[in-house]
Amino acid sequence: TEEPVLIGYLEYLFAYSKKIPDNSIEFYKKINENLGLLTNNGILLANESKIHIPVEDSEIDLNSIFPELDWIILESCYTPSNRKDWVNFLNRIGIQEFAIVEKVDGDYRSFELENIIFLENYKYSRSALELL
C-alpha cells in the first residue's frame, strides 16, 4: 500500500529539514501543499484540512478536552527520534498542536450561546450569558 511510502517520505523530509536553513519557507510550503499525510480521516493535505498533532507528540489530548468535536489527528505511526524537533517540523508544515481557532462574524443571543459546546464544557454562568 501507499502508507509505508508516505510515512517514510515524511520522515525523510524531516531528517532533510535539519540540513536546510530555518528560514526556508518554500521547502515547508511545498510539503504543506503537496504531501499526503496519514490521519484518522484518511490521507489528507495539510493545506486542505486542519490537522492536529497526536497526543503522543504534543501532550495535549484534544479528544479528552473537547470530546464532542471531530478532530483530524495525524496518525501516530510516524516515529522520528527527536520529538521536540518533530513537533517543530510538523508546526512548520501546518500541523497544529492545539485547537485552530477561526473568527466567525455574527450576532448571537444568550439562548443561542447556551448550546455552544465550549460554553457547556466550561459552565459559564447564566448571568455572564445575559450580559451578551
Phi, psi and chi 1 to 4 in degrees:
 res  aa     phi    psi   chi1   chi2   chi3   chi4
   1 THR       -  174.8   67.5      -      -      -
   2 GLU   -84.4  -12.2   58.5 -168.1   10.9      -
   3 GLU   -60.5  -48.3  -69.9  179.4    8.9      -
   4 PRO   -60.3  -33.9  -22.7   32.6      -      -
   5 VAL   -67.1  -44.6  173.3      -      -      -
   6 LEU   -63.1  -41.7  -69.1  174.6      -      -
   7 ILE   -62.7  -50.8  -66.4  167.4      -      -
   8 GLY   -62.6  -39.1      -      -      -      -
   9 TYR   -68.2  -42.2 -168.7   53.3      -      -
  10 LEU   -65.1  -40.9 -173.9   63.2      -      -
  11 GLU   -66.0  -35.0  -69.4  178.7   -3.9      -
  12 TYR   -63.8  -45.6  164.5   77.6      -      -
  13 LEU   -62.9  -36.6  -68.6  171.9      -      -
  14 PHE   -60.8  -48.4  167.2   62.5      -      -
  15 ALA   -63.3  -41.0      -      -      -      -
  16 TYR   -66.3  -32.0  179.7   75.4      -      -
  17 SER   -62.0  -22.6   71.3      -      -      -
  18 LYS   -73.0  -14.9  -64.6  175.9 -176.9  177.8
  19 LYS   -97.3   -5.2  -61.8  176.7 -177.6  177.9
  20 ILE  -110.0  160.1   62.4  169.3      -      -
  21 PRO   -63.2  147.6  -14.7   23.7      -      -
  22 ASP   -60.1  -26.2  -78.2  -17.2      -      -
  23 ASN   -90.2   16.3   61.6   -4.8      -      -
  24 SER   -80.7   74.3 -179.4      -      -      -
  25 ILE   -62.2  -37.3  -63.1  169.6      -      -
  26 GLU   -60.8  -38.2 -166.4   62.7   30.7      -
  27 PHE   -58.7  -49.3  171.6   75.2      -      -
  28 TYR   -70.7  -34.6  -62.7  103.7      -      -
  29 LYS   -63.9  -40.9 -177.5  179.1  177.5 -173.3
  30 LYS   -64.6  -38.6  -75.1 -177.0  179.4 -178.5
  31 ILE   -64.8  -46.0  -63.4  171.2      -      -
  32 ASN   -57.0  -39.0  173.9  -83.5      -      -
  33 GLU   -89.3  -19.9  -65.4  173.0  -11.1      -
  34 ASN  -124.4  -19.7  -62.5  -62.5      -      -
  35 LEU   -97.7  123.0 -177.4   63.0      -      -
  36 GLY   -70.0  135.4      -      -      -      -
  37 LEU  -116.1  141.1  -58.1  168.0      -      -
  38 LEU   -79.4  123.7  -63.3  173.9      -      -
  39 THR  -130.5  175.1   72.4      -      -      -
  40 ASN   -68.5   -9.8   60.1  -28.9      -      -
  41 ASN  -111.5   23.3  -73.4    3.0      -      -
  42 GLY    97.2 -161.8      -      -      -      -
  43 ILE   -88.6  122.9  -61.4  170.5      -      -
  44 LEU  -134.9  155.5  -59.3  171.6      -      -
  45 LEU   -89.7  142.1  -63.9  175.1      -      -
  46 ALA   -63.0  -34.6      -      -      -      -
  47 ASN   -79.5   -8.3   71.6  -25.8      -      -
  48 GLU  -105.7   -9.3  -66.6  178.9   -9.1      -
  49 SER  -141.1  157.0  -55.9      -      -      -
  50 LYS   -94.8   91.6  -67.1  176.9  177.7   35.1
  51 ILE   -95.6  139.8  -57.2  172.0      -      -
  52 HIS  -116.5  154.5  -62.8   84.0      -      -
  53 ILE   -73.6  137.0  -65.2  173.9      -      -
  54 PRO   -67.0  156.4   20.9  -27.8      -      -
  55 VAL   -59.1  -29.4   68.3      -      -      -
  56 GLU   -60.8  -29.0  -65.3   85.7    3.3      -
  57 ASP  -101.3  -27.0  -65.0  -40.9      -      -
  58 SER  -108.3  -16.3   74.1      -      -      -
  59 GLU    66.1   10.6  -60.6  178.0   11.8      -
  60 ILE  -116.1  114.1  -60.1  170.3      -      -
  61 ASP   -96.1   94.0 -173.3   -1.8      -      -
  62 LEU   -61.8  -34.6  -65.8  171.5      -      -
  63 ASN   -65.0  -31.4  -75.3  -40.1      -      -
  64 SER   -83.1  -29.0   67.7      -      -      -
  65 ILE   -74.3  -46.0  -63.3  170.6      -      -
  66 PHE  -128.7   75.1  -59.7  106.9      -      -
  67 PRO   -67.0  -19.3   22.5  -30.3      -      -
  68 GLU   -75.6  -17.5  -60.9   87.3   -6.2      -
  69 LEU   -92.5  150.2  -59.8  177.5      -      -
  70 ASP   -97.5   93.4 -175.4   25.0      -      -
  71 TRP   -80.8  144.0  -62.0  100.2      -      -
  72 ILE   -96.9  114.1  -60.5  175.3      -      -
  73 ILE  -115.8  134.2  -51.9  -73.2      -      -
  74 LEU   -62.0  135.7 -173.6   70.4      -      -
  75 GLU   -62.0  147.7  -73.1  -68.2  -19.6      -
  76 SER   -87.2   15.6   58.1      -      -      -
  77 CYS   -76.7  -14.6   55.6      -      -      -
  78 TYR   -75.1  134.1  -60.3   97.8      -      -
  79 THR  -132.3   61.6   57.4      -      -      -
  80 PRO   -71.9  158.8   26.8  -33.7      -      -
  81 SER   -78.5  -36.0   57.5      -      -      -
  82 ASN  -105.4  101.8 -175.7  -35.5      -      -
  83 ARG   -63.8  -38.0  -66.5  -66.7 -177.7 -167.6
  84 LYS   -63.3  -47.9 -178.2  179.8  176.2 -172.0
  85 ASP   -65.1  -35.4  -70.9  -14.6      -      -
  86 TRP   -61.9  -47.1  175.9 -116.7      -      -
  87 VAL   -63.8  -41.0  169.6      -      -      -
  88 ASN   -61.3  -43.4 -175.7   39.5      -      -
  89 PHE   -61.7  -46.1  172.0   76.2      -      -
  90 LEU   -61.5  -41.0  -67.8  175.2      -      -
  91 ASN   -59.9  -40.7  -71.7  156.8      -      -
  92 ARG   -67.3  -28.1  -72.8  175.5  177.6 -104.5
  93 ILE   -93.8    6.0   65.3  169.6      -      -
  94 GLY   102.6    8.0      -      -      -      -
  95 ILE   -89.4  129.8  -50.1  -57.4      -      -
  96 GLN   -97.4  148.9  -59.1  -61.0  -46.8      -
  97 GLU   -89.6  -27.0 -167.5  162.8    3.5      -
  98 PHE  -135.0 -168.8 -165.4   62.6      -      -
  99 ALA   -59.3  139.7      -      -      -      -
 100 ILE   -96.8  117.4  -59.5  168.3      -      -
 101 VAL  -102.7  131.6  179.2      -      -      -
 102 GLU  -117.7  137.6  -68.8 -178.1   -4.6      -
 103 LYS   -74.8  132.3  180.0 -179.5  177.3 -177.0
 104 VAL  -126.3  120.0  177.5      -      -      -
 105 ASP   -81.6  141.6  -68.1  -33.5      -      -
 106 GLY   169.5  165.9      -      -      -      -
 107 ASP  -107.4  130.8  -64.8  -36.5      -      -
 108 TYR  -126.4  143.8  -61.4   98.0      -      -
 109 ARG   -98.8  159.9  -51.2  -94.9 -171.8  -88.6
 110 SER   -59.1  -36.9   63.1      -      -      -
 111 PHE   -68.4  -26.8   65.4   87.7      -      -
 112 GLU   -73.8  -37.4  -66.0  171.5  -43.3      -
 113 LEU   -68.8  -25.7  -67.0  175.7      -      -
 114 GLU   -62.4  -22.8  -70.0  175.3  -11.3      -
 115 ASN   -95.5    0.0  -65.7  -38.9      -      -
 116 ILE   -77.7  132.1  -65.0  176.8      -      -
 117 ILE   -53.9  -46.9  -67.0  169.0      -      -
 118 PHE   -57.4  -44.7  178.2   81.2      -      -
 119 LEU   -69.0  -35.5  -65.9  175.0      -      -
 120 GLU   -65.1  -43.2  -73.0  176.6   -0.6      -
 121 ASN   -65.7  -35.3  -76.8  -14.5      -      -
 122 TYR  -103.4    8.3  -70.8   90.7      -      -
 123 LYS    45.6   57.7  -58.6 -177.7 -172.9  -20.1
 124 TYR   -63.8  146.0  -81.1   80.9      -      -
 125 SER   -73.0  152.3   69.7      -      -      -
 126 ARG   -60.6  -36.5 -169.9  159.0 -166.6   51.4
 127 SER   -64.3  -35.9   59.6      -      -      -
 128 ALA   -65.5  -38.3      -      -      -      -
 129 LEU   -66.6  -36.3  -69.2  175.0      -      -
 130 GLU   -67.0  -24.5  -70.8  169.1   -1.8      -
 131 LEU   -68.4  -26.1  -66.9  174.6      -      -
 132 LEU   -77.2      -  -59.7  173.7      -      -
